[in-house]
């Protein structure tokens, strides 16, 4: 609190206690203390606001690091590290461009090219392992969903655990097939031995699970060494996969192998260095055409050799791998503990304790001057250093003109308080001038005009605040009448517009100075000197001959200097210049214009001339006010900097969260992402069961990966994904996986309701922490932004569903319904038929394949090769769930899945083959289905099958000629 005490003594040394001067001093001290209190409140508010903003910035930074860690883990769960970095940059580039580009049509082609980037790498010295579960079809059709998902999850987690130990990269599992490769992402000189060891470990683990659960299951393993192409396929649900003839050979070794044994090729045997005992391969392998074509000899592993010359080195390698595995496991398991809510709060509190010691005040940092800068700065110290580098200590402004401009155009919410305090000080000035000296008529006219102006300014700057305090209804954001809206707009503009703030600031100062100096206009030097001579000659010397009270003027000048530094929304340079102008003007008045008056005034010290005491008091006041204002300005600048950093971190966090959403959406179906994320924090599995789901398998024919390369496959899959994106709404189609040249999708998995859940204590994942923590702790702001959009989207979906329901009730055709099954006796939610939607999707895929053939840029003109598409569709009950620890995988199981796969494998090119049940449903939609005959289906035996009747224009043939096919999404 600023205190200024002036004890005045007359030149002759006699104390003067005139009543008017005592009242004047009381008013002056009250006004000064009011201004000091106001300054103190402003500084306190700025410090607290800065502290809160710094805390938010620290917390946001820690959350951002957690989110980036989660993002990296999610990406590495799908794609190896060397490709993951490129994919991550590509995602963030697309997201950042999508937020900055306003006219998307200009960049449509560029976005499409970014969307279809293909990251291809060649690896020559690798080993591929294929493993296939025996009796898998029976398991998926006989076990309940809980037992099936828990069994597969436990098996695949153990397989992943073993692969992690042995430095083998798991590519993916396709239902009953688990395949991986060694020496691709992780350098592994003994890649062949690692794959064989992994195969033996998998056999051991599945036998343990078989005995523990009393299930009939086994596994065949095929291992082959050679070269592969790797790349990321597709625009949705990315899939990192391997392709080459050696991959097909490894797959064929598995299919021609023996349950419970590891079947290897001669190329792999050469790399094993007699580490394993072996015997000749199977008779089935001798007659396999692919193996004969490539002259592959096969062998069956018996066991590991007991005595080996490299036992010590192998033991060391095993220990090394064990340590690597334990460290990798701990890095995954410790993520939740490292980035838990409690730990982050402790880290934030620790940083804020350090910050509270160095609350932003202007310091010279002498330790840096004498001892130099610290070489190793923390993340937050680097941010503070960046602020100091970009800040001018002399002019108290940012060196970066963009920062300075953005700082100056900030709204000044404290303007109304500054105007109110200025008006109180102005009234104090009027009172002091009135008490200490008689005033002219001009002074009172100026008082009247000034008070009217100040009251108008107060009404304008306070109108918005008063309206917000007095409005009755929360939804009345602005006044309804025109005058009220205009007043509200002016009040709001006075806070936002710098020019208006400066005009108010200069106007108030002009009035204050007018009240202070107007008495000097009537003061005549010669008259004062003549009166002084008369007093000396005829009077006793006690009469006051001065035409105004000099100390009253000085006190008013001090208050004017205070007002000049009062407004927070005015930059420091302007305030300092105005203060210097006021001081220099007053010094000129003292020394040149009215020196004859100030020479005769009282002094605070008998040893100092009176005029210099006035100058000294004014200069000391300016210095004191300047230091207080400088500190307040510095704190405000620091607060702005932290707000700027916070906004930047929030934008980065938003971009990171969108990236995570894209990544999670490319692992799991959209309807279970949030549920799965929550379950991962509570160590629960997620699984579902549906009564009727349509499943599609589509296999691309006539292309050889060795001839056309992966780019053709990627283009076709991206075209299929583009078709998939057009099927939205209640009948959403989910892409399940891409296996080689086969595309798998399902319709009916996104019905409303909750799935079945089961608790698993042994294995857990922490992929979801950062997203969930952000959603709970700091996600409210983002939720508010997205709330209206989500409500609109939900309303549109409900409106669409209502329209579909009306259409369904208007027709006389009885349709098959897809009903979600529940555990807790809830009412089933009924969706419209999914089979018809899947048939339309299959037809759209045929059209996309035909379009690709017409515009195939990769085709050889001399030997053109057109791709064909073979499609199989089936429907029925389906089980679904998420299995896997480090690489979560969503899959579906059931008879419908098996039959759709068989409809594809036994089908004909450029046709859609369906089961009898599926054909009957399509007939209800007036779609013709031709009876093909009895087809021998693996696992099912002789089965009647049908072809969907398609004309040459790739449209459905209708059973009623007066109706036409609905317009396709692709067209």
Beta strands, then each sheet from edge to edge (+ up, - down):
strand 1: 121-134
strand 2: 168-174
strand 3: 177-182
strand 4: 218-233
strand 5: 239-243
strand 6: 262-265
strand 7: 276-280
strand 8: 298-304
strand 9: 391-392
strand 10: 397-398
strand 11: 684-701
strand 12: 733-739
strand 13: 742-747
strand 14: 756-759
strand 15: 818-819
strand 16: 830-831
strand 17: 868-883
strand 18: 889-893
strand 19: 911-915
strand 20: 929-937
strand 21: 941-948
sheet 1: 2+ 3- 1+ 4- 5+
sheet 2: 2+ 3- 1+ 4- 6- 8+ 7-
sheet 3: 9+ 10-
sheet 4: 12+ 13- 11+ 14-
sheet 5: 12+ 13- 11+ 17- 18+
sheet 6: 12+ 13- 11+ 17- 19- 21+ 20-
sheet 7: 15+ 16-
end
